[in-house]
Amino acid sequence: MHTILGKQRLSPNVTRIDVAAPRIAAIRQPGQFVIVHRTEGAERIPLTIADADPETGSITLVIQAVGKSTRELVSLDPGQGIEDIAGPLGHPTEMIDSGRAVCVGGGVGTAVVHPIAQGLSRRGVSVTSIIGGRSREWIIFEPELRQLGEVIVCTDDGSYGRKGFVTDALKEQLEAGDVKIVYAVGPVPMMRAVAKLTRPFEVRTIVSLNPVMIDGTGMCGGCRVSVGSETRFACVDGPEFDGHQVDFDELMDRLGTYREFEQRAACAPSECHLGQPTKPDTER
């Protein structure tokens, strides 16, 4: 069992939990993730390690509660336990050693760029973080990122920071001419827009394909993605890839593969059959 040490709600559907996992905390690197298995029979959930404290033996996981399994996970309270956590998995983030980097985070992806910004800052790289959300209540990890460098906040409605998309702020940074690399983590459409924007500037762009991962071992094949002329698996070959080589159209299609099953599981938590869709209780 991995004991939950702390829990904090970061936005309306995003929760931070700090979990005891000393062996993982001691060796994890930016960009790596874990597979969380809440209890026997539960779904395996891949989650990026947002932070770690080797001294206390804890890791930080940031969870967006959008389906049955993630809602059950964030319902746990400090003192309760998660049956097993496997990791760290995945390849560490490709880091530069000098110059200026821009980290772009959208929604819960902001928690994923946090360890990247940490790693860059420790190397002496100048870090600018651009983070976005629908409104102020959806902005997360701003204080943590401000400890590592400049932070530009964007909100769709202008309720906090500047009004507009993260790509608007990124374009201004690129036009300054001194950006060496861009890291982008967030919804797939956002990462696609970032990669499209940076291409004419010829700025290397790394995107994290954690949204498409399922079992985290390469066995299910659900995270197949075309990168350049090769078929890759986000969980074992990534989760980070050259954004200018990713086939985002294919990736968008793959994201919808399991949508029906997710909806059925949410409607009937006690049963999930692969035959006819189960109707919600209100329709029975």
Residue pairs with C-beta under 8 A, 6 or more apart in sequence:
1 81
1 82
1 83
2 19
2 20
2 21
2 81
2 82
2 83
2 84
2 85
3 19
3 20
3 79
3 80
3 81
4 17
4 18
4 19
4 20
4 76
4 77
4 78
4 79
4 80
4 81
4 82
5 18
5 19
5 20
5 56
5 58
5 78
6 16
6 17
6 18
6 78
7 15
7 16
7 17
7 18
7 74
7 76
7 77
7 78
8 15
8 16
8 17
9 15
9 16
10 16
10 62
10 111
10 140
10 141
11 133
11 137
11 138
11 139
11 140
12 137
12 138
13 64
13 65
13 66
14 62
14 63
14 64
14 65
14 107
14 108
14 111
14 138
14 140
15 62
15 63
15 65
15 74
16 50
16 60
16 61
16 62
16 63
16 111
17 60
17 61
17 63
17 73
17 74
17 76
18 58
18 59
18 60
18 61
19 58
19 59
19 60
19 61
19 82
19 85
20 57
20 58
21 34
21 57
21 58
21 59
21 85
21 87
22 54
22 57
22 58
24 34
24 49
24 52
24 59
24 85
24 87
24 88
25 52
25 53
25 54
25 56
25 57
25 58
25 59
26 54
26 57
27 88
28 49
28 52
28 59
28 87
28 88
29 88
29 92
29 93
29 119
30 92
30 93
30 95
30 115
30 116
30 118
30 119
31 48
31 90
31 91
31 92
31 93
31 115
31 116
31 208
31 239
31 240
32 48
32 49
32 87
32 88
32 89
32 90
32 91
32 92
33 46
33 47
33 48
33 49
33 87
33 88
33 89
33 90
33 210
33 213
33 216
33 239
34 46
34 47
34 49
34 59
34 61
34 85
34 86
34 87
34 88
34 89
35 44
35 45
35 46
35 47
35 85
35 86
35 87
35 89
35 215
35 216
35 217
36 44
36 45
36 46
36 47
36 61
36 73
36 82
36 85
37 44
37 45
37 82
37 83
37 84
37 85
37 86
38 45
38 69
38 72
38 73
38 76
38 82
38 83
39 82
39 83
40 83
42 69
42 72
42 83
43 68
43 69
44 214
44 215
44 216
45 69
45 70
45 73
46 89
46 210
46 213
46 214
46 215
46 216
46 235
47 61
47 62
47 63
48 61
48 62
48 111
48 112
48 115
48 208
48 210
48 239
49 59
49 60
49 61
49 87
49 88
49 115
50 60
50 61
50 62
50 111
50 112
50 114
50 115
50 141
51 59
51 60
51 114
51 115
51 118
51 144
52 58
52 59
52 60
52 115
53 59
59 85
62 108
62 111
62 112
62 140
62 141
63 70
63 73
63 74
63 108
64 70
64 107
64 108
65 71
65 73
65 74
67 262
67 265
67 266
68 262
68 265
68 266
68 269
69 265
73 82
76 82
86 216
89 216
89 235
90 235
90 236
90 238
90 239
90 240
91 237
91 238
91 239
91 240
93 115
93 116
93 119
93 183
93 206
93 240
94 206
94 240
95 119
95 120
95 123
95 125
96 120
96 123
96 125
96 180
96 181
97 123
97 124
97 125
98 123
98 124
98 125
98 180
99 125
99 126
99 178
99 180
99 181
100 125
100 126
100 127
100 128
100 178
100 179
100 180
101 120
101 125
101 126
101 127
101 128
101 179
101 180
101 181
101 182
101 183
102 127
102 128
102 129
102 130
102 170
102 173
102 174
102 179
102 181
102 182
102 183
103 113
103 116
103 117
103 120
103 127
103 128
103 129
103 130
103 145
103 182
103 183
103 184
104 113
104 129
104 130
104 131
104 166
104 170
104 182
104 183
104 184
104 185
104 186
104 190
104 194
105 111
105 112
105 113
105 114
105 129
105 130
105 131
105 132
105 141
105 166
105 184
105 185
105 186
106 131
106 132
106 133
106 166
106 184
106 185
106 186
106 187
106 190
107 132
107 133
107 138
107 186
107 187
108 140
108 186
109 184
109 185
109 186
109 187
109 190
109 208
110 131
110 133
110 139
110 140
110 141
110 145
110 185
110 186
111 140
111 141
112 185
112 208
112 210
113 129
113 131
113 145
113 183
113 184
113 185
114 141
114 144
114 145
116 183
116 185
117 127
117 129
117 145
117 148
117 149
118 148
120 127
120 148
121 127
121 148
121 149
126 149
127 148
127 149
127 150
128 149
128 150
128 151
128 152
128 173
129 145
129 148
129 149
129 150
129 151
129 152
130 151
130 152
130 154
130 166
130 169
130 170
130 173
131 139
131 140
131 141
131 142
131 145
131 151
131 152
131 153
131 154
131 166
132 139
132 153
132 154
132 155
132 156
132 165
132 166
132 186
132 190
133 139
133 140
133 154
133 155
133 156
134 155
134 156
134 157
135 155
135 156
135 157
135 159
135 160
136 155
136 159
136 160
138 155
139 153
139 155
139 160
139 161
142 151
142 153
145 151
152 161
152 162
152 169
153 160
153 161
153 162
154 161
154 162
154 163
154 164
154 165
154 166
154 168
154 169
155 161
155 162
155 163
156 163
156 164
156 165
157 163
158 164
162 168
162 169
165 190
165 193
166 186
166 190
166 194
167 190
167 193
167 194
167 197
170 182
170 194
170 197
170 198
171 197
173 179
174 182
174 197
174 198
174 201
174 203
179 201
179 203
180 203
180 204
181 203
181 204
181 205
181 206
182 194
182 198
182 203
182 204
182 205
182 206
182 243
183 205
183 206
183 207
183 208
184 190
184 191
184 194
184 195
184 205
184 206
184 207
184 208
184 243
185 191
185 207
185 208
185 210
187 211
188 211
188 212
188 248
188 251
188 252
188 255
189 252
191 207
191 208
191 243
191 248
192 248
192 252
194 205
194 207
194 243
195 205
195 207
195 243
195 244
195 246
195 248
198 204
198 205
198 243
198 244
199 205
199 244
204 242
204 244
205 242
205 243
205 244
206 240
206 241
206 242
206 243
207 240
207 241
207 242
207 243
207 246
208 238
208 239
208 240
209 223
209 225
209 234
209 238
209 239
209 240
209 241
209 246
209 251
210 234
210 239
211 255
212 222
212 223
212 225
212 234
212 251
212 254
212 255
213 222
213 223
213 234
213 235
213 239
214 220
214 222
214 223
214 235
214 258
215 222
215 235
216 235
217 235
217 236
218 233
218 235
218 236
221 233
222 254
222 257
222 258
223 233
223 234
223 235
223 254
224 231
224 232
224 233
224 254
225 231
225 232
225 233
225 234
225 241
225 246
225 247
225 250
225 251
225 254
226 232
226 246
226 247
226 250
227 237
227 241
227 242
227 245
227 246
227 247
228 242
228 245
232 238
232 241
234 241
260 277
261 272
261 274
263 277
264 272
264 277
264 278
265 272
267 278
267 279
267 280
268 278
268 280
268 281
271 278
272 278
